[in-house]
Amino acid sequence: MVGALVGLVGHRSNGARIGGAVVAALGAFFGYTNALLLIIAESSAPTAILDTLGYDPFFPAKAWWTDETGGGADLFSPLGLLVAAAAAWGLAHVVGDRHRRA
C-alpha cells in the first residue's frame, strides 16, 4: 500500500521512494509491537497491558528482537523490515515509472 501511494504521488522522486521504504519498515515494526499488546489484552485482562508495560516498558520491542526458544537474537524480524522496505521501494518504482509514462 505504501509503495503504491508513494509511486502515485512521488512519481520518479528517489526521496519519496526512500521515505516510503522507511515508513513501510516502521509500519512493520510498530504493527508487530502494537499487535503483541492487543494479543496480551485479548488473552488475559486489559489490565495485563498496564502490568506488562509497568514491569518492562520496552517488552514489545524486546519480544520483536529476541528468540525465546533458541535464546538469542531472532534474525527473521530484521529480515521482515528489509522485505517491507524493499517491497515499498520496488512498488513505488514500478508505479511511479508507469504513472509517468501514461
CORCORWO-V702112 format. One record per residue. N is the residue number from 1. SS is DSSP state (H for helix, E for strand, L for the rest). OMEGA is omega in whole degrees, 0 to 359 (NA if undefined). NEAR is the number of other C-alpha atoms within 12 Angstrom. Layout:
n=N ss=SS omega=OMEGA near=NEAR
n=N ss=SS omega=OMEGA near=NEAR
This chain:
n=1 ss=L omega=182 near=21
n=2 ss=H omega=181 near=33
n=3 ss=H omega=179 near=33
n=4 ss=H omega=179 near=28
n=5 ss=H omega=178 near=26
n=6 ss=H omega=178 near=35
n=7 ss=H omega=179 near=34
n=8 ss=H omega=184 near=26
n=9 ss=H omega=187 near=23
n=10 ss=H omega=182 near=29
n=11 ss=L omega=184 near=27
n=12 ss=L omega=183 near=25
n=13 ss=L omega=177 near=21
n=14 ss=H omega=177 near=20
n=15 ss=H omega=177 near=18
n=16 ss=H omega=179 near=27
n=17 ss=H omega=178 near=35
n=18 ss=H omega=178 near=27
n=19 ss=H omega=178 near=24
n=20 ss=H omega=178 near=34
n=21 ss=H omega=178 near=34
n=22 ss=H omega=179 near=26
n=23 ss=H omega=179 near=28
n=24 ss=H omega=178 near=33
n=25 ss=H omega=177 near=29
n=26 ss=H omega=177 near=24
n=27 ss=H omega=178 near=23
n=28 ss=H omega=180 near=28
n=29 ss=H omega=183 near=29
n=30 ss=H omega=174 near=19
n=31 ss=H omega=178 near=21
n=32 ss=H omega=185 near=25
n=33 ss=H omega=178 near=25
n=34 ss=H omega=178 near=22
n=35 ss=H omega=179 near=20
n=36 ss=H omega=178 near=25
n=37 ss=H omega=178 near=30
n=38 ss=H omega=176 near=21
n=39 ss=H omega=177 near=17
n=40 ss=H omega=181 near=22
n=41 ss=H omega=181 near=19
n=42 ss=H omega=183 near=14
n=43 ss=H omega=177 near=13
n=44 ss=L omega=181 near=15
n=45 ss=L omega=177 near=15
n=46 ss=L omega=177 near=16
n=47 ss=H omega=177 near=16
n=48 ss=H omega=176 near=19
n=49 ss=H omega=179 near=25
n=50 ss=H omega=178 near=18
n=51 ss=H omega=181 near=17
n=52 ss=H omega=181 near=21
n=53 ss=H omega=175 near=21
n=54 ss=H omega=179 near=12
n=55 ss=H omega=181 near=12
n=56 ss=L omega=184 near=14
n=57 ss=L omega=181 near=16
n=58 ss=L omega=181 near=17
n=59 ss=H omega=180 near=23
n=60 ss=H omega=179 near=26
n=61 ss=H omega=178 near=25
n=62 ss=H omega=178 near=21
n=63 ss=H omega=178 near=25
n=64 ss=H omega=188 near=30
n=65 ss=H omega=188 near=24
n=66 ss=E omega=176 near=19
n=67 ss=E omega=185 near=16
n=68 ss=L omega=183 near=12
n=69 ss=L omega=182 near=9
n=70 ss=L omega=181 near=9
n=71 ss=L omega=181 near=11
n=72 ss=E omega=182 near=13
n=73 ss=E omega=176 near=16
n=74 ss=L omega=184 near=19
n=75 ss=H omega=179 near=16
n=76 ss=H omega=179 near=14
n=77 ss=H omega=174 near=24
n=78 ss=H omega=176 near=21
n=79 ss=H omega=176 near=17
n=80 ss=H omega=177 near=23
n=81 ss=H omega=179 near=27
n=82 ss=H omega=178 near=24
n=83 ss=H omega=179 near=22
n=84 ss=H omega=180 near=28
n=85 ss=H omega=180 near=30
n=86 ss=H omega=178 near=25
n=87 ss=H omega=178 near=30
n=88 ss=H omega=178 near=35
n=89 ss=H omega=182 near=37
n=90 ss=H omega=179 near=28
n=91 ss=H omega=176 near=33
n=92 ss=H omega=178 near=37
n=93 ss=H omega=182 near=33
n=94 ss=H omega=182 near=24
n=95 ss=H omega=180 near=29
n=96 ss=H omega=179 near=28
n=97 ss=H omega=180 near=23
n=98 ss=H omega=180 near=17
n=99 ss=H omega=182 near=20
n=100 ss=H omega=181 near=17
n=101 ss=H omega=185 near=10
n=102 ss=L omega=NA near=9
